Amino acid sequence: MKKILTVVASALAVAALAACSPISSGTITGKHYEPAYTYVSTTCAAYDSKGNCSVTMPLTNYVDDEYRLDITRGGKDGWVIVSEHTYDGARVGDYFSGGDVSADW
């Protein structure tokens, strides 16, 4: 019985994840640009005899510009990260096919 319950739970989990799968093409409903930025985080550089961090070191992290298109298809909404070139050529109402943007008519 326990084995059957595990199989059923696994199947339900897979079905739930499949239902939430992102869309990769659709009509563009919005455009968003996030400029590049940096932030500082720390990492442990040395540990004491008990395994606790005793020396931290700062790390400067860089995040590139992000160009995002909001899309919708078949009642599902999603978004895709695209190149600057694709972003510049995209207009709300165009159809994004997963690589190229084309007019939706």
N, C-alpha and C positions, 0 to 999 in steps of 0.2 A: 504494500500500500504506500509506504514511504517513497519507494522508487517511482511509482506512478505519479504521486504528488510532485516530486522533483521534476519529472518530465513535463507535466502540465504547466508548472510554474515557469520552467525554462521556455516553453513554447509561447506562453503569454508574454514573457519579457521580450522575446524576439519580435513578436507581433507588435508590441507597443513601440519598440525602437524603430521598426520599419515604418510605422504610421507617422513617426516624427521625423523621418528622414528629410533633410533639407532639399529644396528645389534648386536646380542649377540653371534654369532658363525660365523666361516669362516676361510679362509686360513690366517695364520700368515704372515704378510708382514714386520714386524719390532718389535723390543723389546726396551723398555725404562725403565730405573731405575732412580728414583729421591731419593737421600738420605734424611733421616730425618733431620729436621731443627727446630729451634725455632725463634720466632720473638716477639717483644714487641708491644703491642697496649695499648690504654688507654680507661678507662671507667669513666663516671662521678660518683663521690662518694657523692657529695652534690650539692644542687641547691640553688640559692638565691631566694628572694621573688618574682622576676619576672620570675622565671622558667629557668634562665640561669645557666649553669654549673659553679660552683664556686670552686670546688675541683675535680681534676682528680686523678686517681689512675692507675699506670701501671699494665698491665697484661702480663705475659709471656705465650705465646702459643706454644704448641708443635705439630708438624705435623709428623706423622709416615712415614717410608719409603713407596714409592709407586712403584709398579711393574705393568707396562702397556704393553699390547700386541696390536699392530695395526693389524687389520683384514680386509679382504675383502670377499664379497659374493654377487654374482649376480650383479656385477657392482656397489655395494655400499661399501663404506669404513667406518670404524669405529674403535673404540678401546674399550678395556675392562680392568678393574683393576682386578688383580689376586693376589693370595698368592705368597709368595716367593718360595714355593715348586713348584707350577705350573709354575712360571716364569723360574725357574732353569731347568725344564724338557722340556720347549718349545724351538722349533727351527723354524727359518724362513722357511716356506714351509709346516710345519705341519698344521693339521686342528684342530682348537680349537672349541670344541662342546658345550661350555658354562660351562664346569666344568672340563673336561679332555682334554688333548692334545694327539692327535693320529697322526701317520704318514699319509700323504695324498697320498696314492696309492691304 
